């Protein structure tokens, strides 16, 4: 963890601006706080979705497992599209483009998630709505697992 030297203060003057870091302090800070890739979060969500589907298959059978898989897919597939859209060069061109891109891709993500659930309801015979909802919620809410496991560690 980065810590200031005893003779330096976070704010060197009364301007309210933090004192700049040295190159060594910045490198130490980056090592202590690595960037979390959105692809890592999506990978964790996909693994949990597959594990939930397998568990549902073992415990309740194939019909519930298909429903859980549809719910998990309604999280993972839109998240892949969202992450890909935000990582495009156009989305990173300037701050204004980043904000617009975020809003557009969030709309795409929501629309695709709703479309997947609607398609599952229409095309999967005897879909279990509760199992689909459980797959969706449990897969969506495990993003914190990606935060617990630091980058560089194996999943």
N, C-alpha and C positions, 0 to 999 in steps of 0.2 A: 504494500500500500504506500502511496506517495505521502510524504510528510514534509512540511516546510522545515528548513534549518532553524535552529534556535534564534539566530540573529536576524531572520527575515520574517516579515509579517505578511499575511495574505493581502492586505491593503497597505501599500507603502505611503500613500498620501491621503489627503482628505477628499479626493475627487470621487471616491466610491468605485473606482476601477480596480480590479485585482491586479497584482503585480505579475508581469509576464514570467513564465517558467523558463528555466534554462533548457537547453537541448537534452541534457541528462535527466532533468526532472520530467520533461515531457515524455521521453522514452520510458522512464520508470512508470509513469502514469498509464501509458498505453499498454504496457505489459501487465499491469495490475487490473486493468479494465478493458479486456478485449471486446471487440464489436461482436454482437450476436447476429448471425446471419438469419434472414427470414427463411432461408431454405432449411436450416437446422430445425426451426420451429415446425415447419411443414413436415419434415421427415419424422419428428417425434409424433405429430398428430397422425400421420399415416401408419406408423408402427402401432400406436395405441388403437386406431381404428381396426387394423387387422387383428390385433389381439382380442379386442372386444367381439369381433365377428367370429373368431375361432372359439372363444369361450361360449358365445351364444349357440354356436353349432353343437358343441359338446353337451351343453346343459339342456337346451330347449329344442334343438333340431334345426333343419335347414331353413324353414320358413322364417323363423325369428332371426336367424343369422343373415339372411338376405335383407331383411328389414333393417337390421343394425348396420349392415354394409351400405345400404342406401343413405342412412343418416350420416355415417362417417364420410361417405363420398360427397355429400352435400356440404361438408366442411372443407375437405382436402382439395377437391378439384377447383372450387372457386378461389381458394387460397393460393394455389399454384398460378392461376391466371392473374390474380392481384399482384403477387410478388414479381411475376414476369413483366407485367405492365409497368410497375413502378421502377424496375431496374433498366428500363429502356433508356437510350440516350436522350430521347425527346423529353422524358419525364425529369431528367436531371439537367436540362439546359439552363434553367434559371429558376429562382424561387417561385415566380408566378406560374410557370409551367408545371412545377412540382405540385403546387396546391391544386391546380386544375386536374392534373393527372391523377392525384390521389382521389379526388371526388369522383372522377369518371370511373376509375378502376374499382372504387368501393361500390358504386352503383352496379357495375358489371358483376362484381362478386355477389352482391345481394340477389340480383336478378338470376344469376346462374344457380345459386343455392335454392331459390324458390322453384326454378324450373326443374331442377333435379328431384326435389321432393314431389312436385306435381307429376312429373313423368313416372316416378316410382309408384305413386298412388294410382295412376291410370294404367300402367303396363305390368306391374307385378301383381299377380293374382294373390288374393288374400294377404295383402300387406298388413303387418302388425304396426299400427300407428304409434303405439307406445314404445315399441322396440326401436322404431326409426327415430323417434324423438330422443330416446335414451342414447342411441349411437351418435346422434348429432350433438347433444349437450356434452356428453362425456368426451367426445373427440375435440370439441371446441374448447373445453375448459382445461385441457392438459397442457396448454402452451406454457404454463409455469414450470413444467418439468424441464423444458429446454433451458429455462433460466437457472434451475437448480444444478443441472449438469453443465459445468463450465466448458467452453470450447477447448478442444484438445483432449478431452476425456472421451473414451469410447462409450457408446450408448449401450 
